[in-house]
Amino acid sequence: MIGTLVGVLFIGRSIAAPAATGMGVLLAYAALVPLQELMVARGNGATHIGALALLSPPVLLKNALGFTLVTGTIPATASLTWITIVLMIAGAFVVAAWTFLRLQGVETWETTRRQAWALTVAIGALCVIPVLFADRNYEVAAPPRTTAPAIPAMFARGNGSFALTDPGAPMPVRCCGTILNRDATPIGTDQDTRQDLLILLPVETSRAVTDFSLRLDGQSGLTVVVDPAALASKTPPLEEHTYDNDVGPLAPDGHHVKTGWIARVPVTVHPTSPWDIGGDRYPLNVTATYTPAGETAPRTVAARAAVNAQVPAGMYEMAAGGAILPMFCFGAAIVRWRRTR
């Protein structure tokens, strides 16, 4: 907006000047973000040169919210930065309304020399205020860049023994990675989602499976509840599956099972407290215990996995929120056009 205001100082019968100036100032604002990060990292953020980076509204907002992209420090205070942001936003709207509704006519200026100088001074003040008054005491350690949980030693395409599918759906073609539902639509946050947990048991179909038990420990806001009926009989619903050569689960003696059992256990997945609108991967510890026929000691299959989730309507909510101001401006433009046509 400030760039467009600068551009209207040179406008004639074309909008090229304000459009080009607005884009140029926008690119300058974007370039000041990495420059400010570099200067703060080198300890020069509080210098007079470092203060010039505060011309950029993204830099001001970053400092006010207390986060960084690369550096390890943020301003110790943010009150003056917030006041500066409010003054810049309010001032830009006031100057824009005064300029486009009073000073700039349909085809040319409708202003006096004094008003033109007043406009120039107002635009200059909007640029000077953040440089003079915004906080730049970079003395506090920056918070973590994300609240996403740490999931060590996880590889999305790694081999595993567990997968999540829709109820009754077949085993995924690319099974099984550490992210249990990697190739499926992410599960919605803050709601119950019925899924089937598939467990690739390293047991040939010629042997029965008894004493089956399953423990699921969700972390970072994830809750996974096993259907009680699936565990009541101590024998889960089993499905026969034939694997390709050397891709089946490993039996205790080291050979790959060719035709083995897959246990299908209904579960209810409920992820909460998302840290992003998409790509939220919740850690999940899975432990399955069972006893093959002919053996007395139980076997255990365990893994540290993850469930992929997202805010269901996050993208639509952001799009709707971002469309409010453009629609308001579009309506104001139509009103002005109807008055001046």
C-alpha positions, -999 to 999 in steps of 0.1 A, spaced: 0 0 0 28 24 8 45 17 -25 12 24 -43 9 57 -24 44 66 -35 35 57 -71 4 80 -72 28 110 -68 37 103 -104 4 91 -118 -11 105 -150 -37 87 -171 -21 53 -164 -19 32 -133 15 18 -144 34 41 -120 16 32 -88 14 -5 -98 51 -7 -106 61 13 -76 40 -8 -53 56 -40 -66 90 -26 -63 85 -15 -27 70 -50 -20 101 -67 -33 123 -43 -12 103 -52 19 108 -89 12 146 -84 6 149 -66 40 138 -98 59 170 -119 52 191 -87 55 177 -81 90 183 -117 100 219 -115 88 225 -82 107 210 -95 139 230 -128 136 262 -107 134 252 -84 163 244 -54 142 206 -54 145 206 -24 169 229 -2 149 216 27 127 220 5 96 202 -23 112 173 0 121 168 6 84 156 -30 80 126 -21 102 112 -3 72 98 -37 62 64 -45 77 73 -83 76 104 -75 98 82 -55 122 56 -83 124 83 -109 129 98 -89 158 64 -82 174 54 -119 173 88 -130 187 101 -154 161 130 -157 138 139 -176 106 176 -181 112 190 -160 141 189 -171 177 178 -138 193 146 -117 193 139 -82 208 135 -82 246 104 -60 243 77 -56 217 54 -29 229 68 -1 207 69 -25 178 32 -32 181 24 5 185 45 12 153 26 -15 134 -7 -1 144 4 35 135 16 23 101 -15 3 92 -39 31 104 -18 58 88 -16 39 55 -54 34 53 -60 71 62 -35 84 36 -48 59 10 -84 70 16 -75 107 15 -54 102 -17 -77 81 -38 -110 96 -26 -100 133 -24 -67 141 -41 -66 118 -71 -94 123 -96 -106 100 -124 -79 110 -149 -57 135 -131 -49 152 -98 -75 172 -80 -53 188 -54 -32 218 -46 5 221 -42 1 223 -4 -19 191 -4 7 173 -26 35 183 -1 13 171 28 9 138 11 47 135 6 53 143 42 27 117 53 43 90 33 77 99 46 64 98 81 51 62 76 86 52 66 104 70 94 83 60 123 94 23 125 131 33 120 130 57 150 107 40 174 104 2 169 121 -21 194 155 -34 184 170 -46 216 179 -81 204 187 -97 238 164 -126 243 169 -161 230 145 -170 202 118 -196 209 118 -229 189 109 -224 153 81 -250 155 61 -268 181 62 -300 160 73 -330 180 107 -345 174 104 -379 157 140 -393 156 152 -419 132 120 -419 111 120 -424 74 88 -422 54 97 -449 30 113 -473 55 101 -509 58 77 -516 87 50 -539 99 21 -514 104 -2 -494 82 -35 -474 85 -63 -477 60 -100 -468 58 -123 -494 73 -123 -524 51 -99 -510 26 -71 -532 12 -35 -529 22 -17 -499 7 3 -506 -24 34 -491 -9 33 -507 25 46 -502 50 64 -470 60 69 -453 93 42 -428 85 13 -451 87 -11 -432 64 15 -416 42 -2 -421 8 -37 -415 21 -56 -383 28 -44 -369 61 -66 -374 90 -86 -344 102 -76 -328 135 -100 -324 165 -123 -351 153 -127 -389 156 -117 -408 125 -123 -446 122 -94 -465 107 -81 -500 104 -47 -507 118 -30 -534 97 -3 -555 114 19 -576 92 26 -607 114 56 -628 106 36 -659 109 28 -684 81 -9 -690 75 -4 -727 84 -1 -716 120 -29 -701 142 -24 -669 162 -36 -666 198 -31 -644 229 -31 -613 208 -28 -579 225 -22 -544 212 -9 -512 228 -10 -478 211 6 -448 228 -1 -415 209 20 -384 217 18 -347 212 -20 -345 213 -27 -378 195 -52 -403 210 -57 -437 194 -83 -460 209 -85 -497 200 -119 -513 194 -125 -534 226 -143 -561 206 -112 -567 185 -92 -576 216 -118 -594 237 -114 -627 219 -76 -627 221 -77 -635 183 -78 -605 160 -95 -606 126 -69 -622 104 -64 -619 66 -43 -641 44 -18 -622 22 8 -634 -3 39 -613 -6 63 -609 -35 96 -626 -32 118 -612 -3 95 -584 7 74 -602 34 80 -597 71 110 -615 86 104 -646 106 125 -654 137 148 -677 117 155 -649 92 135 -659 61 108 -637 45 73 -649 51 57 -657 17 21 -662 27 13 -648 61 -13 -633 84 -23 -597 85 -42 -586 116 -69 -559 110 -77 -540 141 -104 -512 141 -91 -481 159 -104 -445 165 -78 -418 158 -82 -383 173 -53 -358 168 -55 -325 187 -35 -293 192 -22 -290 156 9 -269 150 3 -263 113 -27 -264 89 -12 -294 71 16 -320 75 11 -325 112 28 -358 120 19 -372 154 43 -397 170 27 -431 178 43 -461 196 28 -494 185 33 -526 204 16 -559 193 20 -591 213 9 -626 200 16 -663 203 18 -685 172 5 -720 175 31 -745 188 50 -719 208 48 -710 245 67 -677 246 49 -647 231 63 -627 202 63 -589 201 62 -565 171 69 -529 181 77 -497 162 78 -460 167 55 -446 139 36 -415 130 1 -405 119 -2 -378 92 -30 -352 100 -42 -318 89 -67 -291 99 -97 -301 77 -108 -266 67 -76 -247 74 -69 -237 37 -105 -226 32 -105 -205 64 -73 -188 54 -86 -181 19 -118 -166 33 -99 -145 58 -75 -132 32 -104 -123 8 -121 -99 33 -99 -68 26 -97 -73 -12 -135 -76 -14 -139 -45 7 -115 -26 -16 -133 -40 -47 -166 -28 -34 -151 7 -26 -138 8 -62 -172 0 -77 -188 27 -55 -163 53 -67 -167 43 -103 -205 47 -101 -201 81 -86 -176 94 -112 -188 77 -145 
